[in-house]
Amino acid sequence: MREIDELADADDPAWPGLQEIVAACSVPVQVLPADFDEGRRSLLQMQVTARSMLGALVLNTGGLLLDDGWVRVFGGGSAADGGLPSLGQVNGFPAAFDPTWHPAAGLVVGHDAVGGVFALNGHDPEGSGRPGARAR
């Protein structure tokens, strides 16, 4: 298990690259302010570093509203007007770090306005009726 400072203080963070992608996007993207503590809690539970796009997203944003909110991507959560729950809240992360916990069917990373769900496969996609093979 890596501690939060090791995860958050990456040598080559993905945040500057993510900012460039957002700036170049062909649809409007609103970057919501992050909840510092909730972002770090999510990062710790996922055990990803700020070098990854997912890590940069939860650590540096409260989430993204794309195309005037038609698509919502979860980050570290935001209490701002029109804010989003955090990735940890949406996926039911435990209140304290638990190295044995993982999302059963996959990690929900976003929703769209008509009910679509965007998720990363979990450890056993076939067992959840999703495409992909079990991680070995």
CNS distance restraints for C-alpha pairs under 8 A (distance, minus, plus):
assign (resid   1 and name CA) (resid  47 and name CA) 7.41 0.50 0.50
assign (resid   1 and name CA) (resid  99 and name CA) 7.40 0.50 0.50
assign (resid   2 and name CA) (resid   6 and name CA) 6.32 0.50 0.50
assign (resid   2 and name CA) (resid   7 and name CA) 6.74 0.50 0.50
assign (resid   2 and name CA) (resid  44 and name CA) 7.77 0.50 0.50
assign (resid   2 and name CA) (resid  47 and name CA) 6.78 0.50 0.50
assign (resid   3 and name CA) (resid   7 and name CA) 6.54 0.50 0.50
assign (resid   3 and name CA) (resid  44 and name CA) 7.09 0.50 0.50
assign (resid   4 and name CA) (resid   8 and name CA) 5.94 0.50 0.50
assign (resid   4 and name CA) (resid  40 and name CA) 6.91 0.50 0.50
assign (resid   4 and name CA) (resid  43 and name CA) 7.40 0.50 0.50
assign (resid   4 and name CA) (resid  44 and name CA) 5.57 0.50 0.50
assign (resid   5 and name CA) (resid   9 and name CA) 5.62 0.50 0.50
assign (resid   6 and name CA) (resid  10 and name CA) 6.78 0.50 0.50
assign (resid   6 and name CA) (resid  49 and name CA) 7.53 0.50 0.50
assign (resid   7 and name CA) (resid  43 and name CA) 7.22 0.50 0.50
assign (resid   7 and name CA) (resid  44 and name CA) 7.20 0.50 0.50
assign (resid   7 and name CA) (resid  47 and name CA) 7.12 0.50 0.50
assign (resid   7 and name CA) (resid  48 and name CA) 6.38 0.50 0.50
assign (resid   7 and name CA) (resid  49 and name CA) 4.18 0.50 0.50
assign (resid   7 and name CA) (resid  50 and name CA) 6.11 0.50 0.50
assign (resid   8 and name CA) (resid  40 and name CA) 7.52 0.50 0.50
assign (resid   8 and name CA) (resid  43 and name CA) 7.66 0.50 0.50
assign (resid   8 and name CA) (resid  49 and name CA) 5.96 0.50 0.50
assign (resid   8 and name CA) (resid  50 and name CA) 5.31 0.50 0.50
assign (resid   8 and name CA) (resid  59 and name CA) 7.41 0.50 0.50
assign (resid   9 and name CA) (resid  13 and name CA) 7.86 0.50 0.50
assign (resid   9 and name CA) (resid  49 and name CA) 7.95 0.50 0.50
assign (resid   9 and name CA) (resid  50 and name CA) 6.97 0.50 0.50
assign (resid  10 and name CA) (resid  49 and name CA) 6.51 0.50 0.50
assign (resid  10 and name CA) (resid  50 and name CA) 5.65 0.50 0.50
assign (resid  10 and name CA) (resid  51 and name CA) 5.89 0.50 0.50
assign (resid  11 and name CA) (resid  51 and name CA) 7.60 0.50 0.50
assign (resid  12 and name CA) (resid  50 and name CA) 7.98 0.50 0.50
assign (resid  12 and name CA) (resid  51 and name CA) 5.72 0.50 0.50
assign (resid  13 and name CA) (resid  50 and name CA) 5.16 0.50 0.50
assign (resid  13 and name CA) (resid  51 and name CA) 4.15 0.50 0.50
assign (resid  13 and name CA) (resid  52 and name CA) 7.23 0.50 0.50
assign (resid  13 and name CA) (resid  56 and name CA) 7.01 0.50 0.50
assign (resid  14 and name CA) (resid  18 and name CA) 6.18 0.50 0.50
assign (resid  14 and name CA) (resid  50 and name CA) 6.20 0.50 0.50
assign (resid  14 and name CA) (resid  51 and name CA) 4.72 0.50 0.50
assign (resid  14 and name CA) (resid  52 and name CA) 5.69 0.50 0.50
assign (resid  14 and name CA) (resid  53 and name CA) 5.60 0.50 0.50
assign (resid  14 and name CA) (resid  55 and name CA) 7.96 0.50 0.50
assign (resid  14 and name CA) (resid  56 and name CA) 5.70 0.50 0.50
assign (resid  15 and name CA) (resid  19 and name CA) 6.12 0.50 0.50
assign (resid  15 and name CA) (resid  50 and name CA) 7.45 0.50 0.50
assign (resid  15 and name CA) (resid  51 and name CA) 7.76 0.50 0.50
assign (resid  15 and name CA) (resid  53 and name CA) 7.19 0.50 0.50
assign (resid  15 and name CA) (resid  56 and name CA) 5.12 0.50 0.50
assign (resid  15 and name CA) (resid  57 and name CA) 7.36 0.50 0.50
assign (resid  15 and name CA) (resid  60 and name CA) 7.29 0.50 0.50
assign (resid  16 and name CA) (resid  20 and name CA) 6.40 0.50 0.50
assign (resid  17 and name CA) (resid  21 and name CA) 6.35 0.50 0.50
assign (resid  18 and name CA) (resid  22 and name CA) 6.22 0.50 0.50
assign (resid  18 and name CA) (resid  53 and name CA) 6.85 0.50 0.50
assign (resid  18 and name CA) (resid  56 and name CA) 7.68 0.50 0.50
assign (resid  18 and name CA) (resid  57 and name CA) 7.96 0.50 0.50
assign (resid  19 and name CA) (resid  23 and name CA) 6.14 0.50 0.50
assign (resid  20 and name CA) (resid  24 and name CA) 6.19 0.50 0.50
assign (resid  21 and name CA) (resid  25 and name CA) 6.15 0.50 0.50
assign (resid  22 and name CA) (resid  29 and name CA) 6.55 0.50 0.50
assign (resid  25 and name CA) (resid  29 and name CA) 7.34 0.50 0.50
assign (resid  27 and name CA) (resid  66 and name CA) 6.77 0.50 0.50
assign (resid  27 and name CA) (resid  67 and name CA) 5.29 0.50 0.50
assign (resid  28 and name CA) (resid  66 and name CA) 5.87 0.50 0.50
assign (resid  28 and name CA) (resid  67 and name CA) 5.02 0.50 0.50
assign (resid  28 and name CA) (resid  68 and name CA) 6.43 0.50 0.50
assign (resid  29 and name CA) (resid  64 and name CA) 6.53 0.50 0.50
assign (resid  29 and name CA) (resid  65 and name CA) 5.62 0.50 0.50
assign (resid  29 and name CA) (resid  66 and name CA) 4.53 0.50 0.50
assign (resid  29 and name CA) (resid  67 and name CA) 6.28 0.50 0.50
assign (resid  29 and name CA) (resid  68 and name CA) 7.29 0.50 0.50
assign (resid  30 and name CA) (resid  64 and name CA) 5.66 0.50 0.50
assign (resid  30 and name CA) (resid  65 and name CA) 5.05 0.50 0.50
assign (resid  30 and name CA) (resid  66 and name CA) 6.50 0.50 0.50
assign (resid  30 and name CA) (resid  68 and name CA) 7.84 0.50 0.50
assign (resid  31 and name CA) (resid  61 and name CA) 6.35 0.50 0.50
assign (resid  31 and name CA) (resid  62 and name CA) 7.19 0.50 0.50
assign (resid  31 and name CA) (resid  63 and name CA) 6.26 0.50 0.50
assign (resid  31 and name CA) (resid  64 and name CA) 4.89 0.50 0.50
assign (resid  31 and name CA) (resid  65 and name CA) 6.71 0.50 0.50
assign (resid  32 and name CA) (resid  61 and name CA) 5.69 0.50 0.50
assign (resid  32 and name CA) (resid  62 and name CA) 4.72 0.50 0.50
assign (resid  32 and name CA) (resid  63 and name CA) 5.43 0.50 0.50
assign (resid  32 and name CA) (resid  64 and name CA) 6.07 0.50 0.50
assign (resid  32 and name CA) (resid  65 and name CA) 7.68 0.50 0.50
assign (resid  32 and name CA) (resid  78 and name CA) 6.39 0.50 0.50
assign (resid  32 and name CA) (resid  80 and name CA) 7.28 0.50 0.50
assign (resid  32 and name CA) (resid  83 and name CA) 6.89 0.50 0.50
assign (resid  33 and name CA) (resid  60 and name CA) 7.69 0.50 0.50
assign (resid  33 and name CA) (resid  61 and name CA) 5.37 0.50 0.50
assign (resid  33 and name CA) (resid  62 and name CA) 4.90 0.50 0.50
assign (resid  33 and name CA) (resid  63 and name CA) 7.63 0.50 0.50
assign (resid  33 and name CA) (resid  78 and name CA) 5.91 0.50 0.50
assign (resid  33 and name CA) (resid  80 and name CA) 7.04 0.50 0.50
assign (resid  34 and name CA) (resid  39 and name CA) 6.91 0.50 0.50
assign (resid  34 and name CA) (resid  58 and name CA) 7.76 0.50 0.50
assign (resid  34 and name CA) (resid  59 and name CA) 7.22 0.50 0.50
assign (resid  34 and name CA) (resid  60 and name CA) 5.87 0.50 0.50
assign (resid  34 and name CA) (resid  61 and name CA) 4.31 0.50 0.50
assign (resid  34 and name CA) (resid  62 and name CA) 3.76 0.50 0.50
assign (resid  34 and name CA) (resid  63 and name CA) 7.36 0.50 0.50
assign (resid  34 and name CA) (resid  75 and name CA) 7.52 0.50 0.50
assign (resid  34 and name CA) (resid  76 and name CA) 5.51 0.50 0.50
assign (resid  34 and name CA) (resid  77 and name CA) 5.86 0.50 0.50
assign (resid  34 and name CA) (resid  78 and name CA) 5.36 0.50 0.50
assign (resid  35 and name CA) (resid  39 and name CA) 5.95 0.50 0.50
assign (resid  35 and name CA) (resid  61 and name CA) 7.69 0.50 0.50
assign (resid  35 and name CA) (resid  62 and name CA) 6.16 0.50 0.50
assign (resid  35 and name CA) (resid  76 and name CA) 5.79 0.50 0.50
assign (resid  35 and name CA) (resid  77 and name CA) 5.57 0.50 0.50
assign (resid  35 and name CA) (resid  78 and name CA) 5.51 0.50 0.50
assign (resid  35 and name CA) (resid  79 and name CA) 7.33 0.50 0.50
assign (resid  36 and name CA) (resid  40 and name CA) 6.36 0.50 0.50
assign (resid  36 and name CA) (resid  59 and name CA) 7.13 0.50 0.50
assign (resid  36 and name CA) (resid  60 and name CA) 7.99 0.50 0.50
assign (resid  36 and name CA) (resid  76 and name CA) 7.26 0.50 0.50
assign (resid  37 and name CA) (resid  41 and name CA) 6.17 0.50 0.50
assign (resid  38 and name CA) (resid  42 and name CA) 6.18 0.50 0.50
assign (resid  38 and name CA) (resid  76 and name CA) 5.60 0.50 0.50
assign (resid  38 and name CA) (resid  77 and name CA) 6.63 0.50 0.50
assign (resid  38 and name CA) (resid  86 and name CA) 7.00 0.50 0.50
assign (resid  38 and name CA) (resid  88 and name CA) 7.71 0.50 0.50
assign (resid  39 and name CA) (resid  43 and name CA) 6.19 0.50 0.50
assign (resid  39 and name CA) (resid  58 and name CA) 5.02 0.50 0.50
assign (resid  39 and name CA) (resid  59 and name CA) 4.75 0.50 0.50
assign (resid  39 and name CA) (resid  60 and name CA) 7.47 0.50 0.50
assign (resid  39 and name CA) (resid  61 and name CA) 7.92 0.50 0.50
assign (resid  39 and name CA) (resid  62 and name CA) 7.81 0.50 0.50
assign (resid  39 and name CA) (resid  75 and name CA) 7.07 0.50 0.50
assign (resid  39 and name CA) (resid  76 and name CA) 3.81 0.50 0.50
assign (resid  39 and name CA) (resid  77 and name CA) 6.86 0.50 0.50
assign (resid  39 and name CA) (resid  86 and name CA) 7.35 0.50 0.50
assign (resid  40 and name CA) (resid  44 and name CA) 6.07 0.50 0.50
assign (resid  40 and name CA) (resid  58 and name CA) 7.55 0.50 0.50
assign (resid  40 and name CA) (resid  59 and name CA) 6.09 0.50 0.50
assign (resid  40 and name CA) (resid  76 and name CA) 7.57 0.50 0.50
assign (resid  41 and name CA) (resid  45 and name CA) 6.31 0.50 0.50
assign (resid  41 and name CA) (resid  88 and name CA) 7.62 0.50 0.50
assign (resid  41 and name CA) (resid  96 and name CA) 7.93 0.50 0.50
assign (resid  41 and name CA) (resid  97 and name CA) 7.69 0.50 0.50
assign (resid  42 and name CA) (resid  46 and name CA) 6.19 0.50 0.50
assign (resid  42 and name CA) (resid  58 and name CA) 6.85 0.50 0.50
assign (resid  42 and name CA) (resid  76 and name CA) 6.90 0.50 0.50
assign (resid  42 and name CA) (resid  86 and name CA) 7.79 0.50 0.50
assign (resid  42 and name CA) (resid  87 and name CA) 6.75 0.50 0.50
assign (resid  42 and name CA) (resid  88 and name CA) 5.15 0.50 0.50
assign (resid  42 and name CA) (resid  93 and name CA) 7.49 0.50 0.50
assign (resid  43 and name CA) (resid  47 and name CA) 5.97 0.50 0.50
assign (resid  43 and name CA) (resid  48 and name CA) 6.13 0.50 0.50
assign (resid  43 and name CA) (resid  49 and name CA) 7.16 0.50 0.50
assign (resid  43 and name CA) (resid  55 and name CA) 6.10 0.50 0.50
assign (resid  43 and name CA) (resid  58 and name CA) 6.65 0.50 0.50
assign (resid  43 and name CA) (resid  59 and name CA) 6.90 0.50 0.50
assign (resid  44 and name CA) (resid  48 and name CA) 7.27 0.50 0.50
assign (resid  44 and name CA) (resid  97 and name CA) 6.87 0.50 0.50
assign (resid  45 and name CA) (resid  93 and name CA) 7.17 0.50 0.50
assign (resid  45 and name CA) (resid  97 and name CA) 5.48 0.50 0.50
assign (resid  45 and name CA) (resid  98 and name CA) 6.93 0.50 0.50
assign (resid  45 and name CA) (resid  99 and name CA) 7.41 0.50 0.50
assign (resid  48 and name CA) (resid  52 and name CA) 6.89 0.50 0.50
assign (resid  48 and name CA) (resid  54 and name CA) 7.70 0.50 0.50
assign (resid  48 and name CA) (resid  55 and name CA) 5.78 0.50 0.50
assign (resid  49 and name CA) (resid  55 and name CA) 5.39 0.50 0.50
assign (resid  49 and name CA) (resid  56 and name CA) 7.71 0.50 0.50
assign (resid  50 and name CA) (resid  54 and name CA) 7.66 0.50 0.50
assign (resid  50 and name CA) (resid  55 and name CA) 4.46 0.50 0.50
assign (resid  50 and name CA) (resid  56 and name CA) 4.71 0.50 0.50
assign (resid  50 and name CA) (resid  59 and name CA) 7.14 0.50 0.50
assign (resid  51 and name CA) (resid  55 and name CA) 6.71 0.50 0.50
assign (resid  51 and name CA) (resid  56 and name CA) 6.75 0.50 0.50
assign (resid  52 and name CA) (resid  56 and name CA) 6.12 0.50 0.50
assign (resid  53 and name CA) (resid  57 and name CA) 6.03 0.50 0.50
assign (resid  54 and name CA) (resid  58 and name CA) 6.40 0.50 0.50
assign (resid  55 and name CA) (resid  59 and name CA) 6.05 0.50 0.50
assign (resid  56 and name CA) (resid  60 and name CA) 5.78 0.50 0.50
assign (resid  56 and name CA) (resid  61 and name CA) 7.87 0.50 0.50
assign (resid  57 and name CA) (resid  61 and name CA) 5.54 0.50 0.50
assign (resid  57 and name CA) (resid  62 and name CA) 7.98 0.50 0.50
assign (resid  57 and name CA) (resid  63 and name CA) 7.10 0.50 0.50
assign (resid  57 and name CA) (resid  74 and name CA) 7.98 0.50 0.50
assign (resid  57 and name CA) (resid  75 and name CA) 5.25 0.50 0.50
assign (resid  57 and name CA) (resid  76 and name CA) 7.19 0.50 0.50
assign (resid  58 and name CA) (resid  62 and name CA) 6.96 0.50 0.50
assign (resid  58 and name CA) (resid  63 and name CA) 7.35 0.50 0.50
assign (resid  58 and name CA) (resid  74 and name CA) 7.47 0.50 0.50
assign (resid  58 and name CA) (resid  75 and name CA) 3.97 0.50 0.50
assign (resid  58 and name CA) (resid  76 and name CA) 4.12 0.50 0.50
assign (resid  58 and name CA) (resid  77 and name CA) 7.70 0.50 0.50
assign (resid  58 and name CA) (resid  86 and name CA) 7.72 0.50 0.50
assign (resid  58 and name CA) (resid  87 and name CA) 7.22 0.50 0.50
assign (resid  59 and name CA) (resid  75 and name CA) 7.25 0.50 0.50
assign (resid  59 and name CA) (resid  76 and name CA) 5.91 0.50 0.50
assign (resid  60 and name CA) (resid  75 and name CA) 7.74 0.50 0.50
assign (resid  60 and name CA) (resid  76 and name CA) 7.17 0.50 0.50
assign (resid  61 and name CA) (resid  75 and name CA) 5.51 0.50 0.50
assign (resid  61 and name CA) (resid  76 and name CA) 5.77 0.50 0.50
assign (resid  61 and name CA) (resid  77 and name CA) 7.29 0.50 0.50
assign (resid  61 and name CA) (resid  78 and name CA) 7.83 0.50 0.50
assign (resid  62 and name CA) (resid  74 and name CA) 7.03 0.50 0.50
assign (resid  62 and name CA) (resid  75 and name CA) 4.88 0.50 0.50
assign (resid  62 and name CA) (resid  76 and name CA) 4.60 0.50 0.50
assign (resid  62 and name CA) (resid  77 and name CA) 4.05 0.50 0.50
assign (resid  62 and name CA) (resid  78 and name CA) 4.33 0.50 0.50
assign (resid  62 and name CA) (resid  83 and name CA) 7.24 0.50 0.50
assign (resid  62 and name CA) (resid  84 and name CA) 6.73 0.50 0.50
assign (resid  62 and name CA) (resid  85 and name CA) 7.88 0.50 0.50
assign (resid  62 and name CA) (resid  86 and name CA) 6.88 0.50 0.50
assign (resid  63 and name CA) (resid  72 and name CA) 7.21 0.50 0.50
assign (resid  63 and name CA) (resid  73 and name CA) 5.46 0.50 0.50
assign (resid  63 and name CA) (resid  74 and name CA) 4.49 0.50 0.50
assign (resid  63 and name CA) (resid  75 and name CA) 4.01 0.50 0.50
assign (resid  63 and name CA) (resid  76 and name CA) 6.43 0.50 0.50
assign (resid  63 and name CA) (resid  77 and name CA) 6.16 0.50 0.50
assign (resid  63 and name CA) (resid  78 and name CA) 7.08 0.50 0.50
assign (resid  63 and name CA) (resid  83 and name CA) 7.85 0.50 0.50
assign (resid  63 and name CA) (resid  84 and name CA) 6.44 0.50 0.50
assign (resid  63 and name CA) (resid  86 and name CA) 7.44 0.50 0.50
assign (resid  64 and name CA) (resid  72 and name CA) 5.76 0.50 0.50
assign (resid  64 and name CA) (resid  73 and name CA) 4.99 0.50 0.50
assign (resid  64 and name CA) (resid  74 and name CA) 6.61 0.50 0.50
assign (resid  64 and name CA) (resid  75 and name CA) 7.26 0.50 0.50
assign (resid  65 and name CA) (resid  69 and name CA) 4.63 0.50 0.50
assign (resid  65 and name CA) (resid  70 and name CA) 7.25 0.50 0.50
assign (resid  65 and name CA) (resid  71 and name CA) 6.01 0.50 0.50
assign (resid  65 and name CA) (resid  72 and name CA) 4.81 0.50 0.50
assign (resid  65 and name CA) (resid  73 and name CA) 6.56 0.50 0.50
assign (resid  66 and name CA) (resid  70 and name CA) 6.12 0.50 0.50
assign (resid  66 and name CA) (resid  71 and name CA) 5.06 0.50 0.50
assign (resid  66 and name CA) (resid  72 and name CA) 6.25 0.50 0.50
assign (resid  66 and name CA) (resid  73 and name CA) 7.90 0.50 0.50
assign (resid  67 and name CA) (resid  71 and name CA) 6.64 0.50 0.50
assign (resid  69 and name CA) (resid 112 and name CA) 7.99 0.50 0.50
assign (resid  69 and name CA) (resid 113 and name CA) 7.32 0.50 0.50
assign (resid  70 and name CA) (resid 112 and name CA) 5.48 0.50 0.50
assign (resid  70 and name CA) (resid 113 and name CA) 4.87 0.50 0.50
assign (resid  71 and name CA) (resid 110 and name CA) 7.18 0.50 0.50
assign (resid  71 and name CA) (resid 111 and name CA) 5.91 0.50 0.50
assign (resid  71 and name CA) (resid 112 and name CA) 4.24 0.50 0.50
assign (resid  71 and name CA) (resid 113 and name CA) 6.21 0.50 0.50
assign (resid  72 and name CA) (resid 110 and name CA) 5.36 0.50 0.50
assign (resid  72 and name CA) (resid 111 and name CA) 5.34 0.50 0.50
assign (resid  72 and name CA) (resid 112 and name CA) 6.03 0.50 0.50
assign (resid  72 and name CA) (resid 113 and name CA) 7.98 0.50 0.50
assign (resid  73 and name CA) (resid 109 and name CA) 5.87 0.50 0.50
assign (resid  73 and name CA) (resid 110 and name CA) 4.21 0.50 0.50
assign (resid  73 and name CA) (resid 111 and name CA) 6.70 0.50 0.50
assign (resid  74 and name CA) (resid  84 and name CA) 6.81 0.50 0.50
assign (resid  74 and name CA) (resid  85 and name CA) 6.95 0.50 0.50
assign (resid  74 and name CA) (resid  86 and name CA) 5.73 0.50 0.50
assign (resid  74 and name CA) (resid  87 and name CA) 5.08 0.50 0.50
assign (resid  74 and name CA) (resid 109 and name CA) 5.53 0.50 0.50
assign (resid  74 and name CA) (resid 110 and name CA) 5.61 0.50 0.50
assign (resid  75 and name CA) (resid  85 and name CA) 7.96 0.50 0.50
assign (resid  75 and name CA) (resid  86 and name CA) 5.43 0.50 0.50
assign (resid  75 and name CA) (resid  87 and name CA) 5.47 0.50 0.50
assign (resid  76 and name CA) (resid  85 and name CA) 7.69 0.50 0.50
assign (resid  76 and name CA) (resid  86 and name CA) 4.69 0.50 0.50
assign (resid  76 and name CA) (resid  87 and name CA) 6.25 0.50 0.50
assign (resid  76 and name CA) (resid  88 and name CA) 7.66 0.50 0.50
assign (resid  77 and name CA) (resid  83 and name CA) 7.14 0.50 0.50
assign (resid  77 and name CA) (resid  84 and name CA) 5.47 0.50 0.50
assign (resid  77 and name CA) (resid  85 and name CA) 4.67 0.50 0.50
assign (resid  77 and name CA) (resid  86 and name CA) 3.60 0.50 0.50
assign (resid  77 and name CA) (resid  87 and name CA) 6.96 0.50 0.50
assign (resid  78 and name CA) (resid  83 and name CA) 4.78 0.50 0.50
assign (resid  78 and name CA) (resid  84 and name CA) 5.42 0.50 0.50
assign (resid  78 and name CA) (resid  85 and name CA) 6.47 0.50 0.50
assign (resid  78 and name CA) (resid  86 and name CA) 7.14 0.50 0.50
assign (resid  79 and name CA) (resid  83 and name CA) 5.26 0.50 0.50
assign (resid  79 and name CA) (resid  84 and name CA) 7.18 0.50 0.50
assign (resid  85 and name CA) (resid  89 and name CA) 5.98 0.50 0.50
assign (resid  85 and name CA) (resid  90 and name CA) 6.43 0.50 0.50
assign (resid  86 and name CA) (resid  90 and name CA) 6.22 0.50 0.50
assign (resid  87 and name CA) (resid  91 and name CA) 6.16 0.50 0.50
assign (resid  87 and name CA) (resid 108 and name CA) 7.37 0.50 0.50
assign (resid  87 and name CA) (resid 109 and name CA) 6.52 0.50 0.50
assign (resid  88 and name CA) (resid  92 and name CA) 5.89 0.50 0.50
assign (resid  88 and name CA) (resid  93 and name CA) 4.90 0.50 0.50
assign (resid  89 and name CA) (resid  93 and name CA) 6.26 0.50 0.50
assign (resid  90 and name CA) (resid 108 and name CA) 7.13 0.50 0.50
assign (resid  91 and name CA) (resid 103 and name CA) 6.75 0.50 0.50
assign (resid  91 and name CA) (resid 107 and name CA) 6.55 0.50 0.50
assign (resid  91 and name CA) (resid 108 and name CA) 6.35 0.50 0.50
assign (resid  92 and name CA) (resid 103 and name CA) 7.90 0.50 0.50
assign (resid  93 and name CA) (resid 101 and name CA) 7.92 0.50 0.50
assign (resid  93 and name CA) (resid 103 and name CA) 7.95 0.50 0.50
assign (resid  94 and name CA) (resid  98 and name CA) 6.78 0.50 0.50
assign (resid  94 and name CA) (resid 101 and name CA) 7.71 0.50 0.50
assign (resid 102 and name CA) (resid 122 and name CA) 7.81 0.50 0.50
assign (resid 103 and name CA) (resid 107 and name CA) 5.99 0.50 0.50
assign (resid 103 and name CA) (resid 122 and name CA) 6.48 0.50 0.50
assign (resid 104 and name CA) (resid 122 and name CA) 6.39 0.50 0.50
assign (resid 104 and name CA) (resid 123 and name CA) 7.66 0.50 0.50
assign (resid 104 and name CA) (resid 128 and name CA) 7.92 0.50 0.50
assign (resid 105 and name CA) (resid 121 and name CA) 6.80 0.50 0.50
assign (resid 105 and name CA) (resid 122 and name CA) 5.23 0.50 0.50
assign (resid 105 and name CA) (resid 123 and name CA) 7.71 0.50 0.50
assign (resid 105 and name CA) (resid 124 and name CA) 7.23 0.50 0.50
assign (resid 105 and name CA) (resid 125 and name CA) 6.70 0.50 0.50
assign (resid 105 and name CA) (resid 128 and name CA) 5.46 0.50 0.50
assign (resid 106 and name CA) (resid 119 and name CA) 5.99 0.50 0.50
assign (resid 106 and name CA) (resid 120 and name CA) 5.36 0.50 0.50
assign (resid 106 and name CA) (resid 121 and name CA) 4.43 0.50 0.50
assign (resid 106 and name CA) (resid 122 and name CA) 3.78 0.50 0.50
assign (resid 106 and name CA) (resid 123 and name CA) 7.44 0.50 0.50
assign (resid 106 and name CA) (resid 125 and name CA) 7.57 0.50 0.50
assign (resid 107 and name CA) (resid 119 and name CA) 5.16 0.50 0.50
assign (resid 107 and name CA) (resid 120 and name CA) 5.02 0.50 0.50
assign (resid 107 and name CA) (resid 121 and name CA) 6.55 0.50 0.50
assign (resid 107 and name CA) (resid 122 and name CA) 6.47 0.50 0.50
assign (resid 108 and name CA) (resid 117 and name CA) 6.99 0.50 0.50
assign (resid 108 and name CA) (resid 118 and name CA) 5.86 0.50 0.50
assign (resid 108 and name CA) (resid 119 and name CA) 4.09 0.50 0.50
assign (resid 108 and name CA) (resid 120 and name CA) 6.47 0.50 0.50
assign (resid 109 and name CA) (resid 117 and name CA) 7.92 0.50 0.50
assign (resid 109 and name CA) (resid 118 and name CA) 5.70 0.50 0.50
assign (resid 109 and name CA) (resid 119 and name CA) 5.33 0.50 0.50
assign (resid 109 and name CA) (resid 120 and name CA) 7.19 0.50 0.50
assign (resid 110 and name CA) (resid 117 and name CA) 5.99 0.50 0.50
assign (resid 110 and name CA) (resid 118 and name CA) 4.94 0.50 0.50
assign (resid 110 and name CA) (resid 119 and name CA) 6.93 0.50 0.50
assign (resid 111 and name CA) (resid 115 and name CA) 6.58 0.50 0.50
assign (resid 111 and name CA) (resid 116 and name CA) 5.48 0.50 0.50
assign (resid 111 and name CA) (resid 117 and name CA) 4.57 0.50 0.50
assign (resid 111 and name CA) (resid 118 and name CA) 5.90 0.50 0.50
assign (resid 112 and name CA) (resid 116 and name CA) 5.09 0.50 0.50
assign (resid 112 and name CA) (resid 117 and name CA) 6.63 0.50 0.50
assign (resid 121 and name CA) (resid 125 and name CA) 5.77 0.50 0.50
assign (resid 121 and name CA) (resid 130 and name CA) 7.59 0.50 0.50
assign (resid 121 and name CA) (resid 132 and name CA) 7.70 0.50 0.50
assign (resid 123 and name CA) (resid 134 and name CA) 5.98 0.50 0.50
assign (resid 123 and name CA) (resid 135 and name CA) 5.59 0.50 0.50
assign (resid 124 and name CA) (resid 128 and name CA) 6.61 0.50 0.50
assign (resid 124 and name CA) (resid 133 and name CA) 6.91 0.50 0.50
assign (resid 124 and name CA) (resid 134 and name CA) 4.53 0.50 0.50
assign (resid 124 and name CA) (resid 135 and name CA) 6.64 0.50 0.50
assign (resid 125 and name CA) (resid 129 and name CA) 6.31 0.50 0.50
assign (resid 125 and name CA) (resid 130 and name CA) 4.85 0.50 0.50
assign (resid 125 and name CA) (resid 131 and name CA) 6.05 0.50 0.50
assign (resid 125 and name CA) (resid 132 and name CA) 5.62 0.50 0.50
assign (resid 125 and name CA) (resid 133 and name CA) 6.18 0.50 0.50
assign (resid 125 and name CA) (resid 134 and name CA) 6.09 0.50 0.50
assign (resid 126 and name CA) (resid 130 and name CA) 5.36 0.50 0.50
assign (resid 126 and name CA) (resid 131 and name CA) 6.23 0.50 0.50
assign (resid 126 and name CA) (resid 132 and name CA) 6.30 0.50 0.50
assign (resid 126 and name CA) (resid 133 and name CA) 6.12 0.50 0.50
assign (resid 126 and name CA) (resid 134 and name CA) 6.65 0.50 0.50
